[in-house]
Amino acid sequence: MLQYYISDTVNLIRGSLIHNVEIRNGAGLRRERSATGEIVIQKGTAGVLVNSFFNSEGRRILAVSFDDANDRDVLFFLWSPNDRRFNLDYDIESRLVGYGDQQYQVVFSDETPHLLISFTEERTHDPFERVIQGRFIR
């Protein structure tokens, strides 16, 4: 199993607006309440693969969880043959992304966040020596 890391900080912002109308003493009272929440996944945060599948175009999608407490809260990364990497899959026009069972506005720096894999290099050297004794006519 590979350990994935996210290439850039991703902010997931969710806002909701609640309207409520009441009648008090013969007059209408309109109340409006807003609530916001933000989930921050810092650059370099480790994630694990939860699922992998192909979309209708035959491109691989990876579902990666960065939250140790919940495998349902995943971000989806779509294979980009041009970049040769898995980029965050989100709606470019609305900048919405699914996370768990909610939709969030996604905010990140200039480049689309993608998955990184940490590699360590290991080299071994096995010396090979064979002494040739010569070949004689028989």
N, C-alpha and C positions, 0 to 999 in steps of 0.2 A: 504494500500500500504506500502511496506517495503522500508526503506532507506538502500541502499547498500553502502559499502566502499571498496576500493581496498586495498589488504593486503601488497603490495609492490610497490615501484616506478617503472613505466613502461616508457621507452623511445621509441618513435616511430621515426625512422630515415628514411628519404626519400632522395635519391640522384638521379640526372639525369645528363646524359652526352649528350651534343648536338654537333654533328659534322657538319661542314659546309665547303664546298670546293668552292673557287672562282678562277676565272682566272683574273689576273691583269698584264697588260703589257706583255702578252704572257707567263706568268709564273703562275703556280698553287700555290694557297695559301690555306692551310688547317687550319681551325680554330676549336678549341675545347673549349667548355665552359662547366663547371660543376656547378651545383647548388645543395645545400643541404638544408634540412630543418629538424627541430626536434620538436616533440610534446612531452611534458613531463606531465605525470599524476602522481602526487606525492602520496606517501603512505598515506592512510587515506582520499583520495579525495572522496567526496560523489558522488554517482550516482543514477540514477533512471531507473527502468525497462521500456523499450520502447516496447519490444516484447518478446514473449516466444513461442517456438515451439519445435518439436521433430525431430531429425535427422533420417536417414534411419535405424539406429540400435535401435531406440526407446529411445534414451537418450535425456533428456531435454536440450535445449540450451536457455540461456537468453541473450538478446541484451540489454546492459546497456549503457546509455549515461552519460558521466561525464562532458559534455560541456553544460552549461546553454543556449548557443546561438543557438545550433543546435541539433535536435533529429536524424539527419541522421548519424552523426559521433558517431558510437557505437563500443564497443568492445563486442565480443561474448565470453560467458563463458559456458563451457560444464560440465554437471553433471558427477562427478567421483564417482562411487559407492565404490571404494576402499578407497578414502580419505573422502567420504561423504561430498563433497563440490563442488562448481562450480569453476573450474579452467579455466584460460585464454585459449581460443581455438586458436591455431596458428599452422602453419606447422613446425614440429620439425626439419626437415632436412634443410629447407631453412631459418627458423626463420622469415618467412614472416607472416604478419597479415593484414587483411583488416580493414581499418578505413575510414568510409565514402565511397567514390568511388575510393580510392587509396590503393595501397599496400605499406606497410612500413616494414622495418627491425625492429624487436622487440628486445629490450635489457632490461634485468632485472637481479637481483642477482640470487643466486643459485636456490631457490625454485620458482616454477611456481606461478605467482600471482593468487590469488583467491578472491572471494567475501566474505566480512565479513558483518555481521548484528549486529547492536548495540542493546543490550538488557538492559532494566532496570528492576529491580526486585521490585515488589510491593507485600507486604504482609499485609493482614488484619486479624484481630482477632475479631471474633464475639463470645463473651462469651455466653454460653448456660447454663442456670441453671433451673432445675426443682426440686421442693421439692416434695418428695414422702410422701403422707399422711398415707400410710399403707393400707392394705387390710383386710377386716373383713369378717367373715362368715355371710351369710344372711339366 
